[in-house]
Amino acid sequence: MPSGGESLGDAGSGVNDVPDEVLLSLRGVSKSFGPVQAIQNVDLDVPAGQVTAIIGDNGAGKSTLIKCISGILIPSAGHFYWNGQEVHIHSPRASAELGIATVYQDLALCDNLDIVQNMFLGNEDTKLGLLDEITMELTTVQTLKDLAVSTVKSVRQKVGSLSGGQRQAVAVARAVMRESKLVIFDEPTAALGVSQTAQVLGLIKTLASHGIGVIVISHNLIDVFEVADRIAVMYLGSMVSAGPASNFDTASAVEFITTGGSARVLSPLASVE
């Protein structure tokens, strides 16, 4: 068992190994591309109302794992459990129907449309066969208010005119508006300035405080320790350690990322809290 984390259980051990308070659980998830094994026997528990940071070097398997959870890739083996019940995530639609939203690095926003139009793109409200602009605008304003987003001057601003932090806020608000129960962030603070990074990290904390599960993929350990309740470390396609963030410090995290192990134990091994 890796130091600095907790027992990850036996791969594919099943629903009886899933703690009751966990929103999403992976057991024995593997994905291969021909002879190349991208991830192997990954176990992971993601509680609701907490931020789980997945860290690892380039090529560790983080992106492949997220694409499996998002339904973009279909695992070669393994099981998914949602609120303790086994589910099959075989497409992005199946992932979204469970309540999983992924905010990718490119944010998938349309710069030529305003905030309201981006929020409802492909899911517009209508009334008597016409776009219900008033309802959509009010919903957008309320959603941004609930997330404590105060830097946007008007929801009718073109997204192309927004800062990086504001664009992240719009992408997050869109996920929340669709009643997502788990939001996944792929490198959310990459290329952002100090103030914009603080804004995005604040959004992540706000989501968790509302009872939403959050997964953050990040290379920035400062950001990880700022927001994470739990940390999971991947190395060469395997999950080598996972547990409360208090079980790790920067040195032990770097050891796991670069070598797959660590001799440092900062606190007793613990289960999901």
VENNOR-V160007 format. One record per residue. N is the residue number from 0. RES is the residue in three letters. SS is DSSP state (h for helix, s for strand, l for the rest). Layout:
[[N/RES/SS] [N/RES/SS]]
This chain:
[[0/MET/l] [1/PRO/l] [2/SER/l] [3/GLY/l] [4/GLY/l] [5/GLU/l] [6/SER/l] [7/LEU/l] [8/GLY/l] [9/ASP/l] [10/ALA/l] [11/GLY/l] [12/SER/l] [13/GLY/l] [14/VAL/h] [15/ASN/h] [16/ASP/h] [17/VAL/l] [18/PRO/l] [19/ASP/l] [20/GLU/l] [21/VAL/s] [22/LEU/s] [23/LEU/s] [24/SER/s] [25/LEU/s] [26/ARG/s] [27/GLY/s] [28/VAL/s] [29/SER/s] [30/LYS/s] [31/SER/s] [32/PHE/s] [33/GLY/l] [34/PRO/l] [35/VAL/s] [36/GLN/s] [37/ALA/s] [38/ILE/s] [39/GLN/s] [40/ASN/s] [41/VAL/s] [42/ASP/s] [43/LEU/s] [44/ASP/s] [45/VAL/s] [46/PRO/s] [47/ALA/l] [48/GLY/l] [49/GLN/l] [50/VAL/s] [51/THR/s] [52/ALA/s] [53/ILE/s] [54/ILE/s] [55/GLY/l] [56/ASP/l] [57/ASN/l] [58/GLY/l] [59/ALA/l] [60/GLY/l] [61/LYS/h] [62/SER/h] [63/THR/h] [64/LEU/h] [65/ILE/h] [66/LYS/h] [67/CYS/h] [68/ILE/h] [69/SER/h] [70/GLY/l] [71/ILE/l] [72/LEU/l] [73/ILE/l] [74/PRO/l] [75/SER/l] [76/ALA/s] [77/GLY/s] [78/HIS/s] [79/PHE/s] [80/TYR/s] [81/TRP/s] [82/ASN/l] [83/GLY/l] [84/GLN/s] [85/GLU/s] [86/VAL/s] [87/HIS/l] [88/ILE/l] [89/HIS/l] [90/SER/l] [91/PRO/h] [92/ARG/h] [93/ALA/h] [94/SER/h] [95/ALA/h] [96/GLU/h] [97/LEU/h] [98/GLY/l] [99/ILE/s] [100/ALA/s] [101/THR/s] [102/VAL/s] [103/TYR/l] [104/GLN/l] [105/ASP/l] [106/LEU/l] [107/ALA/l] [108/LEU/l] [109/CYS/l] [110/ASP/l] [111/ASN/l] [112/LEU/l] [113/ASP/s] [114/ILE/h] [115/VAL/h] [116/GLN/h] [117/ASN/h] [118/MET/h] [119/PHE/l] [120/LEU/l] [121/GLY/l] [122/ASN/l] [123/GLU/l] [124/ASP/l] [125/THR/s] [126/LYS/s] [127/LEU/l] [128/GLY/l] [129/LEU/s] [130/LEU/s] [131/ASP/l] [132/GLU/h] [133/ILE/h] [134/THR/h] [135/MET/h] [136/GLU/h] [137/LEU/h] [138/THR/h] [139/THR/h] [140/VAL/h] [141/GLN/h] [142/THR/h] [143/LEU/h] [144/LYS/h] [145/ASP/h] [146/LEU/l] [147/ALA/l] [148/VAL/l] [149/SER/l] [150/THR/l] [151/VAL/l] [152/LYS/l] [153/SER/l] [154/VAL/l] [155/ARG/l] [156/GLN/l] [157/LYS/s] [158/VAL/h] [159/GLY/h] [160/SER/h] [161/LEU/l] [162/SER/l] [163/GLY/h] [164/GLY/h] [165/GLN/h] [166/ARG/h] [167/GLN/h] [168/ALA/h] [169/VAL/h] [170/ALA/h] [171/VAL/h] [172/ALA/h] [173/ARG/h] [174/ALA/h] [175/VAL/h] [176/MET/h] [177/ARG/l] [178/GLU/l] [179/SER/l] [180/LYS/l] [181/LEU/s] [182/VAL/s] [183/ILE/s] [184/PHE/s] [185/ASP/s] [186/GLU/l] [187/PRO/l] [188/THR/l] [189/ALA/l] [190/ALA/l] [191/LEU/l] [192/GLY/l] [193/VAL/h] [194/SER/h] [195/GLN/h] [196/THR/h] [197/ALA/h] [198/GLN/h] [199/VAL/h] [200/LEU/h] [201/GLY/h] [202/LEU/h] [203/ILE/h] [204/LYS/h] [205/THR/h] [206/LEU/h] [207/ALA/h] [208/SER/h] [209/HIS/l] [210/GLY/l] [211/ILE/l] [212/GLY/s] [213/VAL/s] [214/ILE/s] [215/VAL/s] [216/ILE/s] [217/SER/l] [218/HIS/l] [219/ASN/l] [220/LEU/h] [221/ILE/h] [222/ASP/h] [223/VAL/h] [224/PHE/h] [225/GLU/h] [226/VAL/h] [227/ALA/l] [228/ASP/l] [229/ARG/s] [230/ILE/s] [231/ALA/s] [232/VAL/s] [233/MET/s] [234/TYR/s] [235/LEU/l] [236/GLY/l] [237/SER/s] [238/MET/s] [239/VAL/s] [240/SER/s] [241/ALA/s] [242/GLY/s] [243/PRO/s] [244/ALA/h] [245/SER/h] [246/ASN/h] [247/PHE/l] [248/ASP/l] [249/THR/h] [250/ALA/h] [251/SER/h] [252/ALA/h] [253/VAL/h] [254/GLU/h] [255/PHE/h] [256/ILE/h] [257/THR/h] [258/THR/h] [259/GLY/l] [260/GLY/l] [261/SER/l] [262/ALA/l] [263/ARG/l] [264/VAL/l] [265/LEU/l] [266/SER/l] [267/PRO/l] [268/LEU/l] [269/ALA/l] [270/SER/l] [271/VAL/l] [272/GLU/l]]
